[in-house]
Every structure is written in structure tokens, then in C-alpha cells.
């Protein structure tokens, strides 16, 4: 006997919460990007300009995330009976691609400066003030976005938080480079821009890795944990063939449970309901559970 329960209430509230976070982060990223890039141009600092470009791509990532969430929020339909949640994952992939493009832009510019021997950065107290101020904003944004990603189970917010953290780490590198320039090492500015490139590439790899985990249907809940939730229900003797997939925020689960062979259809039906309720109580991110009832008569061996 098989029974499925689509426990997914409208996910619009979750999606709206993610959208609100992205709009806030977008505004902050644009402000940070403008501050760094404008002063980088004014002072001739290649690393500050590179960091500003990186922040612009942060903002582009926010826009991609907003588009992805708008599509992911659509309800299930005939063509997408499991819903559109994976469009959030596709948005994460797009953010990873933007990071790769940002790495190319920053890296090629830095290499050009080193090849030409053109070191034009002028370090002033304002340069440090801009970088330290924007670093503080980035660290605050990262903490806020990571908490929201964990609370909402959002891949886009998690990817974007990593993106923003890389921006913060890059800013630290830029500050170090400016200090080196002030001490008489002008080559440090484009060198630190190359460090920026490496940081962006590392972030892109992490974002792509998490997105591909979803698209490859990687298990979302340890099998032993799901079995424990099912076998805690009175009447369930054991559980096997346990599988989970989906995004971190919307998981689909299916499992086979073994029961007394003499159990009636009505009792088995009620037990399936109880197993579904137990799974949902233990794992709130599971939106649908498929329970297959089997008699515990040794046939599974």
C-alpha cells in the first residue's frame, strides 16, 4: 500500500521572506560598490576598483536571486507537479557563473597592470576609511544573510552570503595592499587584485558545488535519522528503502515501513498518516512524504 501526503502549504510566505532579504542586500551592495569603485577611480587604486567590481557582481547576483525566487514561488502545475523550487537552485548556478565572470574581469585587469608596470594607486586616509566602512557593512550583511538562509532553508541566500563574505575577505586584502603601497610598495596594489581573483574563484567553486548537490538529487536527510523518526511510531517494526531529495528548504522523502502482516487496510492507512506526521514534525523542511506499507513477513530479505 502506498500513501502520499502533499503537506506543502503555499510557500509564498517563505519566498516573500527570501525576497525581502534579497532586496535589502541589493540596496546595501549597491551602496558598497559605488563607494569602493568611485573612490578607487579617484585615487587610482586598481585593487579598490577590482573590489568595487566584485561588489557590483554581488548586486547582479541579488537580481538573479530575485528572478529565481519569483519563478520558484509559482505553485505546482501540470508541467511541474513537484513545483518550481529548483529554479532557486538555477539562480544559485547563475550566481556562480557571475562570480567566474567577475574573477576574469578582475584578474585580467590586474595582470595587465603588472605587465605594463603601471602602478597608479594613491593612498589617503579616505581610502582606508572607505574600505573599513564597507568591510563593516559586508560583515554585517554576511551575518544577516546567513541567519536568514538557515532559518528559511534558502540555497540562494546561502550562496549569496558566501558571495558577500568573499567580498569582505577581498576588502581585507585591499586594505593590506593599500597599507603596502603607503609603505612604498606600489606593486602590492595589482598583486592584491590577483588575490581578489583567487578569492572570487574559491567562492564560485563553493556556490557551484552546493547547487550541483541539489541538481544531482543528493540525499538531504541522513537515512538513519529518517528511519528513527518512522520507527518511533507505534506499529512500525522497521523502515528501509529510505530516500530524500530536493532543495534544502523543500525536501521530498519516500520510505517503506514494515508492519504486522495481519494489519487491516484501514489500520495501515492510519499508520501511514502517523508516519507522515512524525516525519514532518521531526523535519519541517520535508514538504511531501511517500509511505509504502509492507508486511513484516521476511520477503524483503
N, C-alpha and C positions, 0 to 999 in steps of 0.2 A: 504494500500500500504506500502510495506517495501522497504527500500533502505539502503545499507551499503556502506561505503567508507573505503577501507583499505588505510589509509593515511601514513602507515609506509614505509618510505623510508628506504633504507638499514641502519640498526642500527650499522653497523660495526664501524663507527667513534666513536659513544658513547662507544661501547665495547672496542675499542682500547684505548680510553682515560682512561677508568677504568683500563685496563691492565697496562698502563704506570704508573698510580698511585700505583698500587699494586707492580710493580717491584721496584719502588723507596722505598716504605715502607719496602719491604722484605730486601733490602740491609741494610737499617738503623736498622731494628730489629735484623738482624744477628750480626751487629757490637755491638749493645747494649747488646745482650745476651752474646756474647763472653766476653765482658769487665766485666760484673757483675759475670758471673759464674766462670771465671778463677780467678779473684781476691777473690771471695767467697771461692773457694777451697784453695787458697794460704793462706788466713787469717783464715780459719776455721769457717767462718760465715755461719750458717745454713740459716739465712734469706736472705743473699745475694745470696747463691746458689739457694734458692727457687725462688727468683726474677729472676735469670738468666734462670731457667727452664721455668718460666712463659713467659719470652721473647722468648724462643725457640718455645713455642707453639704459640706465636704471629706470628712467621715466618712460622710455619706449616699452620696456618690459611691463611696467604698470598698465599701459594702454593695452598691450597684448593680453594681459591678465584679465582686464575688464571685459574685453571682447570674448575671451574664452569662457568666463563666468556667465556672461549674458546668454551664451549658447547652452552651456551646461545646465542652466536653470530651467531650460524647457522641459516640460513633462514628457513621460514616455509616450510614444506613438506607435503606429503600425510598423513603421520602418525601423524604429529604435525601441523595441519592447523593454530593454533594460535601462532606458533613459539615455541622457546625453552627458553623463558625468565625466566621461573620458575626454570631453573637449577641454576640461580643466587641465588634463594631462598634456593634451596637444599644445595648450598655451604654455605649459612649462617647457616643452620642447622648443617652442618658438623663442622663449627667453634664453634658452641655452644657445640657440643659433645667433641671437643678438649679441650674446657675450663673445662668441667666436669672432663676429664681425668687429666688435669693439677692440678685441685683442689685436686683430690685424691692423686696424687704424692706428692704435697707439704704438704698436711695435714698429710698424713701417716708418712712422714719423721719427721715432727715437733713433732708429738705425740710420736714417737719412742725416740727422743732426751729427751723429758720431762720425759718419763717413765724411761729412763736409768739415768737421771740426768747428761747427758754428755753435758756440755756447753764448747765449744771449741773456740768460736769466739775471735779473736784478733783484736782490733780496732786500726787503724792507720790513719794518715791524708790522706793516699792514699785511704783508704776505703771510706771516706767521699767525696773525690774528684771524685772517680769513680761513686758513687751513685748520686751526684749532677749533674755531667756531663750527665749521662744517663737520669736523670729525665728531664733535659732541652731538650734533644733530643726527649723524649717521648711526652712532652707537645707540642713541635713544630710539631711533626708528627700527633698528635691528631687534632690540629687546621687545619692543611693542609688537612688531610683526611676528616674531617667533612665538610669543604668547598666544597671539590670535590664531596662528597656524595650528598650534597644538590644540587649542580649545575648539576650533572648527574643523579639524582634520583636513586642512586645505593644502593640496600639493602646490598650488600656485603661490600661496603666501609663504610656504616653506622655501620654495625656490627663490622667491623674491627677497626673502630675509637673508638667504645666503648671498644673493647678489649684492644687497646693501652692505652686508658685513665685509664683503671683498672691497667695497668702496671705502669702508672705514680703514681697512688694513692698508689699502693703497694710499690713503691720506697720511697714514703714519710714515709710509715710505717717502712720500713727497716732503713731509716735514724734515725727515732726516736728510734728504737731498738738498733742501734749501739751507739747512744748517751747514752742510759740507761746502756749498757754494759760498756762503758767508765767510767760511774759514779759508777760502782761496782755492777750492777745487771745483771749477766750473763744469768739468766733465760729469760731475756727480748728478747733475740735473737730468740729462738724457739717459744716464745709466739707471737712475731710479725709475724713469719711464719704462725701461725694459723690465724692471722688477714688477711694475704695474701690469705689464703684459702677462708675465708668468702667473701673477695672482688671478687675473681675469680668466686665463686658460684653466687654472685649477678649479675655479668656481664653476665654469662651464661644464667641466667633466663631472662634477658632483651633481649639478642640476640634471644633466642628461642621464646620469646613472639612475636617479630616483624616478625620472619619467619612464625610462625603459623598463623599470621593475614593474610598473603598473601595466604597461602595454604588453609585457610578456606574461601577464597573469601570475605574477609571483604571489605565493601564499601570504595572506595578510594577518592571519592569526595562527599561532602555534597549534598544531594538531592536538597535542596533549591538553592544552587549555580548553579547547572546544569540547574535547571528549569529557573532561572533568565537569563542565557545565551540563552536558547532556546526561551523564551517568548519575548526577546528583538528583535527578528527577526520579521519584519512586516509581518502580515498574520497569525502568530501563536497566537491562542487565549489562549491556556493553554498547559500544559505538565504534564504527570503523568506516572506511572509505570517506574520510573527512576531507573536504576541500573548501578553500576560500579563495576569492579573487576580488578584483575591483580596485577602486581608489582607497586611500586611507580613510576618507570621510564616508564612503558608501561601499560597504563590503557585502558581497553575496556569499552565502555559505550553503553547503549541502552535506548531508551525512546519512549513514544508515545506522539505525538503532535496533538492537536485538531485544526481543520481549518474549514473554511466556507464549509458547505455541498455542495454548488454549485460549488466549485472549480474544474477545469478541471484536468485531469490526468497530463497533461503537466505542469500546474502550481504547482500541488502538488509535482511533481518530482523536479522542480526547487526550491521549498521551502525546500524540504528535503536537497538539496545540501547546501542551505544557512544556515540551522540549523547546519549541519555538520561543515561548515566553521566557524560558530560562536563559536561552542564548542571547536574546535581546536585552535582558536585564544585566547579564554579565558583560556584554559587548554592545554598547549603544550605537556603535558605528555600523553594526550589521543591520541592513535595511530589508533583507529578504532571506529567509531560511527555507530550504527544501529538506524535509524529513522523510526518509524511506523506512517503513516499518518492515522488519524481518523476524521470522520465528527463530528463537534460540534453540535450534534442533541440530546444530553441528554442521549444517550444509555449507556454511561459509568457509569451513576448513578444506 
